[in-house]
Amino acid sequence: MRILIVNAHSSTPENQKAFQGLLVCIKEVYFRFLNHSLTIQQILKQHNGLLEIKDEYIVRTKDTIDDFLYDAATSFSQTNPGLRFDSLDFVIVSGDLHILPWHSSNFKVLTLLRMCLKVKKCLFAIGFAMQALVYLSASNLDHVLLFLLTNLKRLIRQSM
């Protein structure tokens, strides 16, 4: 099973410690599940010689997920990352609640979440990632540019 775990937390020591705690929790829960399913694996292996499961945890930051992103409508239009994304069984994205989903630094994470929704990939969204899912759902999976009122006033003044 291939699991992509994306760290979208800020680089403060407190947030990184929280993310490391999450990693420990994920591996512990999965290990307990795996121990339960070992009996099933052994039975199938004896009968058919099938089901050899190798686990792979791929941990990335929100800035280093380019090799899993494919979206023809954006700059991520190479097919190899799309094939890597297809090989994933599960995606986990966790981030700080103080991060705004529509901020330009989160474009890659939004693209990954949009891909998961489009192909119905198993996704566990925590914190910021859950807010980003709500944002994507509200914008019909499109990346909508939002302007603050002050920026809008400045643009109007510049055009006059």
C-alpha positions as CSV (number, residue, x, y, z in Angstrom):
1,M,0.0,0.0,0.0
2,R,1.4,3.4,-1.0
3,I,0.4,6.3,1.2
4,L,1.2,9.9,0.5
5,I,1.4,12.1,3.6
6,V,1.6,15.8,2.9
7,N,2.9,18.2,5.6
8,A,1.2,21.6,4.9
9,H,2.1,23.0,8.3
10,S,4.2,26.1,8.8
11,S,7.8,25.5,9.7
12,T,7.5,26.5,13.4
13,P,8.8,24.0,15.9
14,E,5.4,23.6,17.5
15,N,3.7,22.8,14.1
16,Q,6.4,20.4,13.1
17,K,6.2,18.6,16.4
18,A,2.4,18.3,15.9
19,F,3.0,16.8,12.4
20,Q,5.6,14.3,13.8
21,G,2.9,13.2,16.4
22,L,0.5,12.7,13.5
23,L,3.0,10.5,11.6
24,V,3.4,8.3,14.7
25,C,-0.3,8.0,15.1
26,I,-0.9,7.1,11.4
27,K,1.8,4.4,11.5
28,E,0.4,3.0,14.8
29,V,-3.2,2.8,13.5
30,Y,-2.1,1.3,10.2
31,F,0.2,-1.3,12.0
32,R,-2.8,-2.4,14.1
33,F,-4.9,-2.7,11.0
34,L,-2.1,-4.7,9.3
35,N,-1.9,-7.1,12.3
36,H,-5.6,-7.7,12.0
37,S,-5.4,-8.4,8.3
38,L,-2.3,-10.6,8.6
39,T,-4.4,-13.7,9.3
40,I,-6.4,-13.0,6.1
41,Q,-3.1,-12.5,4.2
42,Q,-1.7,-15.8,5.5
43,I,-4.8,-17.7,4.4
44,L,-4.8,-16.2,0.9
45,K,-1.1,-16.8,0.6
46,Q,-1.4,-20.5,1.5
47,H,-4.2,-21.0,-1.0
48,N,-3.2,-18.9,-3.9
49,G,0.3,-17.6,-3.2
50,L,-1.1,-14.1,-3.6
51,L,-1.4,-10.8,-1.7
52,E,2.2,-9.8,-0.8
53,I,1.7,-6.3,0.7
54,K,4.6,-3.9,0.9
55,D,3.9,-0.6,2.6
56,E,5.4,2.6,1.5
57,Y,4.9,6.0,3.3
58,I,5.8,8.9,1.2
59,V,6.1,12.1,3.3
60,R,6.3,15.4,1.5
61,T,5.9,19.1,2.3
62,K,3.4,21.1,0.4
63,D,6.2,22.6,-1.8
64,T,7.6,19.2,-2.8
65,I,4.6,17.4,-4.2
66,D,5.1,18.3,-7.8
67,D,6.0,14.8,-8.9
68,F,2.4,13.7,-7.9
69,L,0.5,16.6,-9.6
70,Y,-1.2,16.4,-12.9
71,D,-3.7,18.9,-14.2
72,A,-3.9,19.7,-17.9
73,A,-5.4,23.1,-17.1
74,T,-2.4,24.2,-15.1
75,S,1.4,24.1,-15.4
76,F,1.3,20.5,-14.1
77,S,0.6,18.9,-17.4
78,Q,3.3,16.1,-17.6
79,T,1.9,12.6,-17.5
80,N,4.5,10.9,-15.4
81,P,3.3,12.6,-12.2
82,G,-0.2,11.6,-13.1
83,L,0.9,7.9,-13.2
84,R,2.7,8.3,-9.8
85,F,-0.5,9.8,-8.4
86,D,-2.5,6.8,-9.8
87,S,-0.2,4.4,-8.0
88,L,-1.1,5.9,-4.6
89,D,-3.7,4.0,-2.5
90,F,-4.3,6.7,0.1
91,V,-3.5,10.5,0.5
92,I,-3.3,12.2,3.9
93,V,-3.0,16.0,4.0
94,S,-2.5,17.9,7.2
95,G,-2.0,21.6,7.8
96,D,-2.1,24.5,10.2
97,L,-5.6,25.9,10.7
98,H,-4.3,29.4,10.4
99,I,-3.5,28.9,6.7
100,L,-6.0,30.4,4.2
101,P,-6.9,27.8,1.5
102,W,-7.0,30.4,-1.3
103,H,-3.6,31.8,-0.6
104,S,-1.3,31.5,-3.6
105,S,1.3,29.4,-1.6
106,N,-1.3,26.6,-1.4
107,F,-1.9,26.1,-5.1
108,K,-0.1,22.8,-5.2
109,V,-2.1,21.4,-2.3
110,L,-5.4,22.6,-3.9
111,T,-4.4,20.9,-7.1
112,L,-3.7,17.6,-5.2
113,L,-7.0,17.8,-3.3
114,R,-8.9,18.5,-6.6
115,M,-7.2,15.5,-8.2
116,C,-8.3,13.3,-5.3
117,L,-11.9,14.5,-5.6
118,K,-12.0,14.0,-9.3
119,V,-10.8,10.4,-9.3
120,K,-12.4,9.6,-5.9
121,K,-9.0,8.7,-4.3
122,C,-9.1,7.9,-0.6
123,L,-8.3,11.1,1.2
124,F,-7.9,12.1,4.8
125,A,-7.9,15.8,5.2
126,I,-6.9,17.4,8.5
127,G,-7.0,21.0,9.6
128,F,-6.2,23.4,6.7
129,A,-6.8,20.6,4.2
130,M,-10.4,20.2,5.4
131,Q,-10.9,23.9,5.0
132,A,-9.4,23.7,1.5
133,L,-11.9,20.9,0.6
134,V,-14.8,23.2,1.7
135,Y,-13.3,26.0,-0.4
136,L,-13.0,23.7,-3.4
137,S,-16.5,22.5,-3.0
138,A,-17.9,26.0,-2.7
139,S,-16.0,27.0,-5.9
140,N,-17.0,23.9,-7.8
141,L,-13.4,22.6,-7.8
142,D,-12.1,25.7,-9.5
143,H,-9.3,27.8,-8.2
144,V,-11.0,31.1,-7.7
145,L,-9.0,34.3,-7.2
146,L,-10.3,36.2,-4.2
147,F,-9.5,39.9,-3.7
148,L,-9.7,41.7,-0.4
149,L,-11.8,44.8,-0.4
150,T,-8.7,47.0,0.1
151,N,-7.0,45.5,-3.0
152,L,-10.2,45.9,-5.0
153,K,-10.4,49.6,-4.1
154,R,-6.7,50.0,-5.0
155,L,-7.3,48.4,-8.4
156,I,-10.3,50.6,-9.1
157,R,-8.3,53.7,-8.2
158,Q,-5.4,52.6,-10.5
159,S,-7.8,52.1,-13.4
160,M,-9.3,55.6,-13.1
